[in-house]
Amino acid sequence: MRTPHLTDFALPFAAAFPPATGVGSCATVPSSLTGAVLRDAASRRDVFEMKEASTAVTKRRASWFSLLLAGLASLLASIFCVFGVVTGYAFGLAFQARGAPDTQAIESFANQITPLLSAILLPLFALAFSFLVLRRRPESPRWHGLIIGIIGALPSLILSGQLDLLTLLSVAVTIAAGFLGAVLAKRTGSGRRKVPPE
Protein backbone atom coordinates (compact mmCIF):
# COMPACT_ATOMS: atom_id res chain seq x y z
CA MET A 1 0.00 0.00 0.00
CA ARG A 2 1.36 3.44 -1.08
CA THR A 3 1.93 6.01 1.58
CA PRO A 4 -0.23 9.16 1.00
CA HIS A 5 1.74 12.16 -0.19
CA LEU A 6 1.03 15.86 0.24
CA THR A 7 0.34 16.24 -3.47
CA ASP A 8 -2.62 13.87 -3.16
CA PHE A 9 -4.39 16.48 -1.05
CA ALA A 10 -3.08 19.55 -2.88
CA LEU A 11 -4.27 18.55 -6.36
CA PRO A 12 -8.00 18.26 -5.54
CA PHE A 13 -7.81 21.55 -3.64
CA ALA A 14 -6.09 23.26 -6.56
CA ALA A 15 -8.73 21.92 -8.95
CA ALA A 16 -11.55 23.21 -6.78
CA PHE A 17 -9.99 26.68 -6.41
CA PRO A 18 -8.17 27.62 -9.63
CA PRO A 19 -5.69 30.45 -9.43
CA ALA A 20 -6.96 33.91 -10.26
CA THR A 21 -5.78 35.48 -13.48
CA GLY A 22 -4.56 39.01 -13.81
CA VAL A 23 -1.65 41.19 -12.98
CA GLY A 24 -0.05 40.34 -9.68
CA SER A 25 -2.31 37.29 -9.25
CA CYS A 26 -5.27 39.56 -8.44
CA ALA A 27 -8.76 38.85 -9.69
CA THR A 28 -9.77 40.92 -12.70
CA VAL A 29 -12.67 43.30 -11.98
CA PRO A 30 -15.29 43.33 -14.76
CA SER A 31 -15.12 46.47 -16.92
CA SER A 32 -18.86 47.11 -16.58
CA LEU A 33 -18.57 47.23 -12.79
CA THR A 34 -15.57 49.57 -13.01
CA GLY A 35 -17.41 51.92 -15.35
CA ALA A 36 -20.45 52.02 -13.07
CA VAL A 37 -18.30 52.86 -10.07
CA LEU A 38 -16.50 55.62 -11.96
CA ARG A 39 -19.75 57.11 -13.25
CA ASP A 40 -21.22 57.11 -9.75
CA ALA A 41 -18.12 58.81 -8.34
CA ALA A 42 -18.21 61.44 -11.10
CA SER A 43 -21.89 62.19 -10.49
CA ARG A 44 -21.29 62.54 -6.77
CA ARG A 45 -18.40 64.90 -7.42
CA ASP A 46 -20.49 67.02 -9.81
CA VAL A 47 -23.28 67.32 -7.25
CA PHE A 48 -20.79 68.33 -4.56
CA GLU A 49 -19.19 70.94 -6.82
CA MET A 50 -22.59 72.38 -7.72
CA LYS A 51 -23.55 72.69 -4.06
CA GLU A 52 -20.20 74.26 -3.25
CA ALA A 53 -20.55 76.77 -6.10
CA SER A 54 -24.08 77.66 -5.02
CA THR A 55 -22.93 78.21 -1.45
CA ALA A 56 -20.04 80.37 -2.64
CA VAL A 57 -22.37 82.55 -4.73
CA THR A 58 -24.73 82.94 -1.78
CA LYS A 59 -21.87 84.02 0.48
CA ARG A 60 -20.80 86.60 -2.11
CA ARG A 61 -24.21 88.26 -1.94
CA ALA A 62 -25.11 90.76 0.74
CA SER A 63 -27.73 89.62 3.22
CA TRP A 64 -30.86 91.59 4.01
CA PHE A 65 -29.53 92.18 7.51
CA SER A 66 -26.37 93.84 6.15
CA LEU A 67 -28.49 96.05 3.86
CA LEU A 68 -30.62 97.10 6.82
CA LEU A 69 -27.54 97.89 8.90
CA ALA A 70 -25.99 99.92 6.09
CA GLY A 71 -29.13 102.02 5.62
CA LEU A 72 -29.56 102.66 9.34
CA ALA A 73 -25.84 103.39 9.74
CA SER A 74 -26.01 106.10 7.07
CA LEU A 75 -28.99 107.69 8.85
CA LEU A 76 -27.40 107.52 12.31
CA ALA A 77 -24.08 108.84 11.04
CA SER A 78 -25.77 111.91 9.54
CA ILE A 79 -27.74 112.50 12.76
CA PHE A 80 -24.60 112.26 14.89
CA CYS A 81 -22.76 114.69 12.63
CA VAL A 82 -25.59 117.25 12.81
CA PHE A 83 -25.76 116.81 16.57
CA GLY A 84 -22.00 117.35 16.79
CA VAL A 85 -22.21 120.57 14.78
CA VAL A 86 -25.03 121.96 16.94
CA THR A 87 -23.21 120.93 20.11
CA GLY A 88 -20.05 122.63 18.91
CA TYR A 89 -22.00 125.80 18.20
CA ALA A 90 -23.49 125.67 21.72
CA PHE A 91 -20.03 125.28 23.26
CA GLY A 92 -18.82 128.21 21.19
CA LEU A 93 -21.63 130.41 22.49
CA ALA A 94 -20.94 129.29 26.03
CA PHE A 95 -17.25 130.14 25.65
CA GLN A 96 -18.07 133.60 24.31
CA ALA A 97 -20.64 134.31 27.02
CA ARG A 98 -18.39 132.94 29.79
CA GLY A 99 -21.45 131.14 31.10
CA ALA A 100 -24.72 129.58 29.99
CA PRO A 101 -25.29 129.96 26.24
CA ASP A 102 -28.37 131.55 24.70
CA THR A 103 -30.86 128.72 24.16
CA GLN A 104 -32.86 130.70 21.62
CA ALA A 105 -29.77 131.26 19.50
CA ILE A 106 -28.93 127.54 19.65
CA GLU A 107 -32.47 126.58 18.69
CA SER A 108 -32.51 129.05 15.82
CA PHE A 109 -29.16 127.76 14.57
CA ALA A 110 -30.34 124.15 14.80
CA ASN A 111 -33.54 124.88 12.89
CA GLN A 112 -31.58 126.56 10.13
CA ILE A 113 -28.65 124.20 9.78
CA THR A 114 -30.25 120.80 10.42
CA PRO A 115 -32.32 120.44 7.20
CA LEU A 116 -29.52 121.65 4.95
CA LEU A 117 -26.79 119.66 6.67
CA SER A 118 -28.90 116.50 6.75
CA ALA A 119 -29.67 116.85 3.04
CA ILE A 120 -25.93 116.94 2.34
CA LEU A 121 -24.62 114.35 4.78
CA LEU A 122 -27.26 111.63 4.38
CA PRO A 123 -26.58 111.00 0.65
CA LEU A 124 -22.84 111.01 1.28
CA PHE A 125 -23.12 108.41 4.03
CA ALA A 126 -25.55 106.35 1.96
CA LEU A 127 -23.02 106.33 -0.87
CA ALA A 128 -20.17 105.41 1.46
CA PHE A 129 -21.94 102.60 3.34
CA SER A 130 -23.44 101.17 0.16
CA PHE A 131 -19.99 101.01 -1.41
CA LEU A 132 -18.32 99.53 1.68
CA VAL A 133 -20.94 96.81 2.23
CA LEU A 134 -21.47 95.76 -1.38
CA ARG A 135 -17.80 95.84 -2.32
CA ARG A 136 -17.27 92.81 -0.08
CA ARG A 137 -20.18 91.03 -1.78
CA PRO A 138 -19.36 91.25 -5.52
CA GLU A 139 -22.32 89.10 -6.58
CA SER A 140 -24.87 91.48 -5.06
CA PRO A 141 -27.20 93.13 -7.61
CA ARG A 142 -27.21 96.89 -8.04
CA TRP A 143 -30.71 97.27 -6.66
CA HIS A 144 -29.29 96.40 -3.24
CA GLY A 145 -27.92 99.95 -3.28
CA LEU A 146 -31.46 101.25 -3.79
CA ILE A 147 -32.55 99.30 -0.72
CA ILE A 148 -29.79 100.90 1.34
CA GLY A 149 -30.76 104.36 0.12
CA ILE A 150 -34.46 103.80 0.83
CA ILE A 151 -33.77 102.48 4.33
CA GLY A 152 -31.67 105.55 5.06
CA ALA A 153 -34.06 108.08 3.50
CA LEU A 154 -37.50 106.97 4.69
CA PRO A 155 -36.87 107.40 8.45
CA SER A 156 -35.53 110.91 7.84
CA LEU A 157 -38.66 111.71 5.84
CA ILE A 158 -40.86 110.43 8.66
CA LEU A 159 -38.91 112.25 11.35
CA SER A 160 -38.96 115.55 9.48
CA GLY A 161 -42.78 115.51 9.34
CA GLN A 162 -42.87 117.74 6.27
CA LEU A 163 -42.91 117.30 2.50
CA ASP A 164 -41.14 120.42 1.29
CA LEU A 165 -38.90 120.53 -1.75
CA LEU A 166 -35.67 120.20 0.20
CA THR A 167 -36.84 117.07 2.04
CA LEU A 168 -38.09 115.36 -1.13
CA LEU A 169 -34.90 116.28 -2.94
CA SER A 170 -32.84 114.85 -0.07
CA VAL A 171 -34.79 111.57 -0.22
CA ALA A 172 -34.32 111.27 -3.98
CA VAL A 173 -30.61 112.09 -3.81
CA THR A 174 -30.09 109.62 -0.94
CA ILE A 175 -31.70 106.77 -2.89
CA ALA A 176 -29.66 107.67 -5.97
CA ALA A 177 -26.49 107.82 -3.86
CA GLY A 178 -27.13 104.32 -2.53
CA PHE A 179 -27.51 103.05 -6.09
CA LEU A 180 -24.35 104.85 -7.15
CA GLY A 181 -22.45 103.21 -4.31
CA ALA A 182 -23.62 99.80 -5.55
CA VAL A 183 -22.49 100.62 -9.11
CA LEU A 184 -19.05 101.69 -7.90
CA ALA A 185 -18.77 98.60 -5.71
CA LYS A 186 -19.71 96.39 -8.65
CA ARG A 187 -17.07 97.95 -10.88
CA THR A 188 -14.42 97.76 -8.18
CA GLY A 189 -15.24 94.13 -7.40
CA SER A 190 -15.23 93.07 -11.05
CA GLY A 191 -11.92 94.87 -11.60
CA ARG A 192 -10.33 93.07 -8.66
CA ARG A 193 -11.48 89.65 -9.94
CA LYS A 194 -9.90 90.13 -13.39
CA VAL A 195 -6.74 88.14 -13.94
CA PRO A 196 -3.91 90.27 -15.37
CA PRO A 197 -2.67 89.12 -18.81
CA GLU A 198 0.58 87.23 -18.91
GUTORDO-467278 format. One line per field, with one value per atom (N, C-alpha, C): atom name; residue in three letters; x, y, z. Coordinates in steps of 0.001 Angstrom, whole numbers. Layout:
REM residues N
name = (CA ...)
resn = (ALA ...)
x = (X ...)
y = (Y ...)
z = (Z ...)
***
This chain:
REM residues 198
name = (N CA C N CA C N CA C N CA C N CA C N CA C N CA C N CA C N CA C N CA C N CA C N CA C N CA C N CA C N CA C N CA C N CA C N CA C N CA C N CA C N CA C N CA C N CA C N CA C N CA C N CA C N CA C N CA C N CA C N CA C N CA C N CA C N CA C N CA C N CA C N CA C N CA C N CA C N CA C N CA C N CA C N CA C N CA C N CA C N CA C N CA C N CA C N CA C N CA C N CA C N CA C N CA C N CA C N CA C N CA C N CA C N CA C N CA C N CA C N CA C N CA C N CA C N CA C N CA C N CA C N CA C N CA C N CA C N CA C N CA C N CA C N CA C N CA C N CA C N CA C N CA C N CA C N CA C N CA C N CA C N CA C N CA C N CA C N CA C N CA C N CA C N CA C N CA C N CA C N CA C N CA C N CA C N CA C N CA C N CA C N CA C N CA C N CA C N CA C N CA C N CA C N CA C N CA C N CA C N CA C N CA C N CA C N CA C N CA C N CA C N CA C N CA C N CA C N CA C N CA C N CA C N CA C N CA C N CA C N CA C N CA C N CA C N CA C N CA C N CA C N CA C N CA C N CA C N CA C N CA C N CA C N CA C N CA C N CA C N CA C N CA C N CA C N CA C N CA C N CA C N CA C N CA C N CA C N CA C N CA C N CA C N CA C N CA C N CA C N CA C N CA C N CA C N CA C N CA C N CA C N CA C N CA C N CA C N CA C N CA C N CA C N CA C N CA C N CA C N CA C N CA C N CA C N CA C N CA C N CA C N CA C N CA C N CA C N CA C N CA C N CA C N CA C N CA C N CA C N CA C N CA C N CA C N CA C N CA C N CA C N CA C N CA C N CA C N CA C N CA C N CA C N CA C N CA C N CA C N CA C N CA C N CA C N CA C)
resn = (MET MET MET ARG ARG ARG THR THR THR PRO PRO PRO HIS HIS HIS LEU LEU LEU THR THR THR ASP ASP ASP PHE PHE PHE ALA ALA ALA LEU LEU LEU PRO PRO PRO PHE PHE PHE ALA ALA ALA ALA ALA ALA ALA ALA ALA PHE PHE PHE PRO PRO PRO PRO PRO PRO ALA ALA ALA THR THR THR GLY GLY GLY VAL VAL VAL GLY GLY GLY SER SER SER CYS CYS CYS ALA ALA ALA THR THR THR VAL VAL VAL PRO PRO PRO SER SER SER SER SER SER LEU LEU LEU THR THR THR GLY GLY GLY ALA ALA ALA VAL VAL VAL LEU LEU LEU ARG ARG ARG ASP ASP ASP ALA ALA ALA ALA ALA ALA SER SER SER ARG ARG ARG ARG ARG ARG ASP ASP ASP VAL VAL VAL PHE PHE PHE GLU GLU GLU MET MET MET LYS LYS LYS GLU GLU GLU ALA ALA ALA SER SER SER THR THR THR ALA ALA ALA VAL VAL VAL THR THR THR LYS LYS LYS ARG ARG ARG ARG ARG ARG ALA ALA ALA SER SER SER TRP TRP TRP PHE PHE PHE SER SER SER LEU LEU LEU LEU LEU LEU LEU LEU LEU ALA ALA ALA GLY GLY GLY LEU LEU LEU ALA ALA ALA SER SER SER LEU LEU LEU LEU LEU LEU ALA ALA ALA SER SER SER ILE ILE ILE PHE PHE PHE CYS CYS CYS VAL VAL VAL PHE PHE PHE GLY GLY GLY VAL VAL VAL VAL VAL VAL THR THR THR GLY GLY GLY TYR TYR TYR ALA ALA ALA PHE PHE PHE GLY GLY GLY LEU LEU LEU ALA ALA ALA PHE PHE PHE GLN GLN GLN ALA ALA ALA ARG ARG ARG GLY GLY GLY ALA ALA ALA PRO PRO PRO ASP ASP ASP THR THR THR GLN GLN GLN ALA ALA ALA ILE ILE ILE GLU GLU GLU SER SER SER PHE PHE PHE ALA ALA ALA ASN ASN ASN GLN GLN GLN ILE ILE ILE THR THR THR PRO PRO PRO LEU LEU LEU LEU LEU LEU SER SER SER ALA ALA ALA ILE ILE ILE LEU LEU LEU LEU LEU LEU PRO PRO PRO LEU LEU LEU PHE PHE PHE ALA ALA ALA LEU LEU LEU ALA ALA ALA PHE PHE PHE SER SER SER PHE PHE PHE LEU LEU LEU VAL VAL VAL LEU LEU LEU ARG ARG ARG ARG ARG ARG ARG ARG ARG PRO PRO PRO GLU GLU GLU SER SER SER PRO PRO PRO ARG ARG ARG TRP TRP TRP HIS HIS HIS GLY GLY GLY LEU LEU LEU ILE ILE ILE ILE ILE ILE GLY GLY GLY ILE ILE ILE ILE ILE ILE GLY GLY GLY ALA ALA ALA LEU LEU LEU PRO PRO PRO SER SER SER LEU LEU LEU ILE ILE ILE LEU LEU LEU SER SER SER GLY GLY GLY GLN GLN GLN LEU LEU LEU ASP ASP ASP LEU LEU LEU LEU LEU LEU THR THR THR LEU LEU LEU LEU LEU LEU SER SER SER VAL VAL VAL ALA ALA ALA VAL VAL VAL THR THR THR ILE ILE ILE ALA ALA ALA ALA ALA ALA GLY GLY GLY PHE PHE PHE LEU LEU LEU GLY GLY GLY ALA ALA ALA VAL VAL VAL LEU LEU LEU ALA ALA ALA LYS LYS LYS ARG ARG ARG THR THR THR GLY GLY GLY SER SER SER GLY GLY GLY ARG ARG ARG ARG ARG ARG LYS LYS LYS VAL VAL VAL PRO PRO PRO PRO PRO PRO GLU GLU GLU)
x = (858 0 888 519 1357 1025 2086 1926 1385 321 -232 810 801 1738 967 1664 1028 371 920 345 -1026 -1299 -2618 -3723 -3392 -4391 -4368 -3213 -3082 -3746 -3696 -4270 -5787 -6547 -7998 -8313 -7574 -7809 -7524 -6436 -6094 -7133 -7703 -8725 -10012 -10321 -11546 -11414 -10235 -9993 -8881 -9204 -8171 -7578 -6349 -5693 -6348 -6371 -6959 -6010 -6582 -5784 -5724 -4702 -4560 -3180 -2954 -1647 -1465 -344 -51 -939 -1458 -2307 -3533 -4057 -5267 -6411 -7597 -8757 -9092 -9437 -9771 -11198 -11355 -12674 -13354 -14608 -15295 -15323 -15173 -15122 -16446 -17561 -18864 -19006 -18509 -18568 -17670 -16487 -15567 -16162 -16789 -17414 -18550 -19338 -20450 -19936 -18876 -18304 -17752 -17059 -16496 -17588 -18661 -19752 -20438 -20606 -21224 -20350 -19035 -18119 -18130 -18198 -18213 -19491 -20629 -21888 -21896 -21365 -21287 -20395 -19294 -18396 -19057 -19804 -20492 -21529 -22279 -23281 -22625 -21510 -20787 -20259 -19707 -19186 -20291 -21471 -22592 -23073 -23148 -23552 -22537 -21249 -20197 -20229 -20469 -20545 -21746 -22887 -24080 -23871 -23211 -22927 -21979 -20992 -20039 -20725 -21646 -22371 -23245 -23893 -24733 -23909 -22717 -21865 -21367 -21269 -20796 -21896 -23117 -24213 -24510 -24824 -25107 -26444 -26502 -27734 -28638 -29910 -30860 -30494 -29933 -29527 -28414 -27460 -26373 -26895 -27883 -28486 -29210 -29926 -30620 -29627 -28543 -27537 -26887 -26624 -25989 -26904 -28196 -29131 -29280 -29432 -29558 -28266 -27127 -25841 -25672 -26104 -26014 -26899 -28098 -28988 -28405 -27945 -27404 -26137 -25308 -24075 -24388 -25389 -25767 -26354 -27163 -27745 -26653 -25688 -24604 -23760 -23549 -22763 -23497 -24806 -25593 -25607 -25773 -25758 -24404 -23327 -22003 -21811 -22340 -22211 -22996 -24220 -25030 -24400 -23874 -23215 -21972 -21221 -20053 -20430 -21527 -21996 -22413 -23073 -23486 -22273 -21245 -20030 -19344 -19412 -18824 -19536 -20877 -21627 -21336 -21230 -20938 -19557 -18602 -17246 -17234 -18020 -18068 -18787 -19854 -20638 -20025 -19019 -18391 -19424 -20395 -21446 -22423 -23685 -24715 -24983 -25038 -25290 -26756 -27011 -28366 -29102 -30122 -30856 -31632 -32121 -32860 -31938 -30726 -29767 -29400 -29247 -28933 -30094 -31299 -32469 -32641 -32416 -32512 -31448 -30236 -29163 -29478 -30003 -30338 -31449 -32447 -33542 -33077 -32075 -31578 -30610 -29725 -28645 -29025 -29943 -30248 -30801 -31810 -32318 -31266 -30515 -29516 -28382 -27900 -26787 -27204 -28413 -28901 -29046 -29512 -29673 -28338 -27255 -25926 -25265 -25350 -24624 -25270 -26590 -27258 -26935 -26994 -26580 -25114 -24256 -22839 -22611 -23270 -23121 -23793 -24907 -25550 -24641 -23981 -23018 -21860 -21332 -20168 -20503 -21603 -21939 -22389 -23058 -23436 -22199 -21232 -19994 -19226 -19102 -18323 -18952 -20274 -20940 -20959 -21301 -21467 -20144 -19093 -17797 -17310 -17663 -17271 -18170 -19253 -20178 -20334 -19369 -19360 -20524 -21204 -22321 -23646 -23637 -24874 -25362 -26667 -27197 -27174 -27293 -27212 -28408 -29540 -30709 -30566 -29570 -29287 -28887 -28238 -27919 -29167 -30184 -31455 -32088 -31996 -32550 -31851 -30540 -29789 -30209 -30346 -30764 -32172 -33086 -34463 -34523 -33773 -33768 -33208 -32236 -31674 -32544 -33312 -34062 -35441 -36126 -37502 -37613 -36759 -36875 -36655 -35750 -35535 -36756 -37426 -38656 -39760 -39843 -40865 -40554 -39276 -38906 -39048 -38838 -38961 -40407 -41363 -42779 -43242 -42482 -42874 -42447 -43161 -42908 -42544 -41583 -41142 -40164 -39759 -38900 -37547 -36983 -35668 -35697 -36747 -36843 -37006 -37888 -38088 -36835 -36143 -34895 -33842 -33793 -32841 -33143 -34410 -34786 -34377 -34669 -34320 -32812 -32074 -30610 -30013 -30591 -30093 -30275 -31455 -31700 -30761 -30578 -29657 -28223 -27851 -26491 -26259 -27271 -27131 -26939 -27679 -27513 -26147 -25676 -24349 -23258 -23418 -22451 -22413 -23585 -23622 -22951 -23143 -22495 -20977 -20500 -19048 -18488 -19231 -18772 -18722 -19689 -19715 -18516 -18219 -17073 -15755 -15648 -14417 -14244 -15325 -15240 -14918 -15523 -15228 -13813 -13301 -11924 -10920 -11239 -10328 -10306 -11429 -11476 -10808 -10509 -9896 -8460 -8093 -6742 -5880 -4746 -3911 -3323 -3217 -2669 -1211 -820 579 1458)
y = (-1194 0 1235 2230 3435 4425 5001 6012 7299 7903 9158 10261 11044 12164 13480 14538 15862 16282 15851 16239 15629 14492 13866 14760 15559 16483 17849 18223 19546 19618 18497 18547 18749 17976 18259 19669 20190 21550 22576 22344 23257 23217 22032 21916 22620 22562 23210 24728 25244 26680 27041 27277 27620 28983 29161 30451 31575 32744 33909 34442 34919 35477 36963 37559 39008 39387 40679 41192 41039 40497 40337 39316 38345 37290 37830 38966 39557 39308 39120 38851 40067 39845 40923 41394 42733 43304 43514 43125 43332 44800 45077 46466 47183 46471 47109 47611 46823 47234 48435 48433 49566 50841 50743 51922 52458 51571 52023 52754 52217 52859 54233 54341 55624 56640 56197 57111 57605 56710 57105 58108 57872 58810 60170 60166 61435 62211 61513 62190 62772 62016 62540 63785 63754 64895 66110 65905 67017 67642 66802 67322 68123 67623 68330 69668 69688 70938 71945 71472 72379 72978 72167 72689 73686 73367 74265 75587 75539 76772 77611 76933 77660 78319 77627 78206 79386 79271 80367 81608 81419 82554 83212 82395 82942 83755 83285 84018 85315 85388 86600 87633 87316 88264 88823 90112 90762 90269 90056 89618 90816 90522 91593 92307 91578 92184 93206 92894 93838 95075 94898 96052 96947 96326 97097 97867 97208 97886 99039 98855 99922 101134 100901 102022 102763 102019 102659 103348 102769 103386 104727 104818 106096 107151 106754 107693 108141 107183 107518 108359 108071 108844 110301 110525 111905 112615 111901 112496 112872 111988 112265 113458 113558 114689 116017 116034 117247 117599 116587 116812 117360 116843 117347 118798 119180 120570 121501 121125 121964 122048 120927 120930 121811 121754 122626 124098 124402 125795 126233 125344 125674 125908 125077 125282 126593 126936 128215 129399 129331 130410 130476 129306 129288 129865 129608 130137 131656 132155 133597 134301 133677 134307 134091 133253 132939 132415 131668 131137 130321 130341 129577 130204 129393 129959 130345 131122 131549 130381 129873 128716 129072 130293 130701 130754 131214 131255 129844 128935 127544 126904 127153 126577 127138 128439 129049 128492 128337 127760 126322 125544 124150 124058 124914 124882 125285 126114 126564 125563 125025 124201 122737 122232 120801 120317 120961 120444 120447 121558 121645 120657 120563 119659 118192 117873 116498 116143 117096 116849 116616 117136 116937 115668 115459 114351 112994 112928 111634 110970 111665 111004 110573 111381 111012 109735 109628 108410 107210 107445 106348 105830 106732 106334 105543 106048 105405 104011 103895 102599 101596 102071 101168 100615 101456 101010 100039 100366 99526 98144 98091 96811 95954 96550 95763 95456 96172 95838 94479 94114 92805 91687 92019 91026 91293 90866 91246 90698 89663 89097 89774 90786 91476 92308 92305 93133 94610 95446 96890 97419 96755 97274 97137 96411 96404 97804 98570 99948 100806 100538 101250 100943 99679 99296 100059 100170 100904 102372 102964 104362 104584 103663 103799 103660 102676 102484 103710 104353 105551 106789 106853 108075 108102 106974 106971 107408 106912 107405 108906 109461 110907 111659 111094 111715 111672 110556 110432 111345 111423 112255 113738 114137 115552 116033 115158 115510 116553 116759 117740 117247 117725 117302 118509 119295 120424 119955 120876 120534 120016 120619 120198 118771 118415 117068 116033 116300 115355 115225 116333 116277 115462 115618 114845 113348 112990 111572 111006 111748 111272 111145 112134 112093 110971 110707 109621 108268 108041 106768 106620 107722 107674 107449 108018 107824 106376 105737 104317 103465 103791 103053 103311 104532 104853 104108 103981 103206 101755 101181 99799 99669 100656 100622 100691 101585 101694 100429 99850 98602 97477 97439 96395 96529 97745 97951 97637 98042 97756 96269 95571 94130 93363 93772 93074 93347 94563 94866 94087 93828 93069 91590 91068 89654 89365 90372 90126 89652 88664 88137 88932 89475 90266 89403 89916 89120 88810 87648 87229 87893)
z = (0 0 0 -936 -1084 6 522 1577 968 1549 996 1030 -65 -190 -115 123 244 -1046 -2185 -3470 -3671 -3012 -3155 -2593 -1622 -1055 -1746 -2268 -2882 -4232 -5018 -6361 -6356 -5563 -5537 -5061 -4111 -3636 -4714 -5477 -6562 -7665 -7915 -8952 -8539 -7246 -6779 -6739 -6487 -6414 -7379 -8641 -9629 -9326 -9696 -9432 -10214 -9600 -10260 -11306 -12395 -13484 -13340 -13860 -13808 -13330 -13354 -12979 -11483 -11096 -9679 -9026 -9786 -9249 -8535 -8996 -8439 -9388 -8848 -9688 -10528 -11786 -12703 -12456 -12211 -11980 -13320 -13485 -14760 -15137 -16451 -16917 -16702 -16793 -16580 -15153 -14181 -12794 -12541 -13156 -13009 -13577 -14758 -15355 -14513 -13923 -13072 -11841 -11251 -10068 -10413 -11553 -11959 -12264 -12937 -13246 -11971 -11014 -9750 -9002 -9011 -8345 -9035 -10370 -11105 -10827 -10781 -10494 -9092 -8123 -6766 -6687 -7429 -7425 -8060 -9160 -9810 -8888 -8185 -7254 -6140 -5622 -4558 -5051 -6278 -6817 -7067 -7509 -7723 -6414 -5366 -4064 -3535 -3734 -3254 -3994 -5316 -6095 -5698 -5458 -5020 -3671 -2769 -1450 -1564 -2460 -2636 -3199 -4163 -4726 -3671 -2841 -1776 -795 -454 477 -141 -1471 -2114 -2284 -1880 -1937 -556 -542 740 1286 2579 3219 3470 3715 4006 5308 6238 7505 7292 6425 6151 5416 4537 3863 4867 5795 6825 7692 8077 8895 8144 6866 6089 5967 5715 5619 6936 8035 9344 9765 9393 9738 9037 7778 7067 7721 8171 8849 10191 10992 12308 12196 11198 11037 10710 9865 9543 10760 11550 12759 13758 13951 14892 14432 13133 12630 12851 12569 12806 14287 15123 16568 17021 16439 16794 16394 15224 14784 15704 16042 16936 18318 18807 20114 20103 19020 18911 18883 18207 18196 19592 20352 21716 22612 22462 23260 22890 21601 21189 21799 21849 22490 23978 24608 26034 26322 25442 25650 25478 24516 24312 25469 25951 27017 28389 28501 29785 30786 30234 31103 30274 30696 29988 28623 27566 26240 26062 25029 24704 24041 24697 24159 22899 22813 21617 20400 20611 19504 19052 20002 19652 18899 19355 18690 17287 17140 15820 14872 15406 14573 14177 15107 14804 13757 13861 12890 11500 11425 10128 9500 10329 9784 9612 10436 10424 9089 8483 7197 6092 6008 4948 5158 6394 6667 6516 6925 6750 5278 4476 3036 2344 2927 2336 2861 4168 4784 4522 4539 4375 3039 1905 652 643 1260 1285 2088 3226 4029 3365 2690 1959 844 158 -872 -263 850 1462 1998 2742 3340 2279 1242 156 -543 -763 -1410 -522 777 1677 1865 1984 2226 971 -161 -1382 -2068 -1728 -2325 -1831 -613 -79 -570 -1238 -1780 -3272 -4098 -5515 -6324 -5843 -6579 -6253 -5411 -5055 -6231 -6519 -7612 -7251 -8268 -8043 -7256 -7372 -6661 -5152 -4675 -3243 -2762 -3628 -3278 -3122 -3949 -3792 -2441 -2020 -723 405 319 1342 1365 174 116 651 337 830 2346 2876 4334 5042 4445 5063 4891 3800 3499 4135 4192 4692 6154 7071 8453 8574 7796 7845 7334 6336 5837 6892 7607 8655 9837 10216 11354 11057 9818 9479 9577 9235 9343 8348 7264 6266 4879 3874 2499 1621 2090 1286 208 -617 -1754 -1302 -273 195 743 1479 2037 942 -23 -1127 -1979 -2173 -2937 -2190 -872 -70 -147 -121 -220 -1580 -2636 -3980 -4162 -3664 -3806 -2962 -1794 -936 -1603 -2198 -2889 -4089 -4828 -5967 -5514 -4368 -3856 -3451 -2849 -2530 -3769 -4828 -6088 -6698 -6621 -7153 -6396 -5082 -4312 -4741 -5070 -5552 -6910 -7783 -9107 -8962 -8114 -7904 -7264 -6331 -5707 -6722 -7624 -8655 -9588 -9983 -10876 -10177 -8926 -8180 -7965 -7614 -7398 -8652 -9791 -11046 -11509 -11224 -11596 -10771 -9504 -8657 -9022 -9581 -9937 -11284 -12084 -13390 -13216 -13983 -13937 -14906 -14482 -15371 -16470 -17711 -18815 -18597 -19057 -18915 -19974)
***
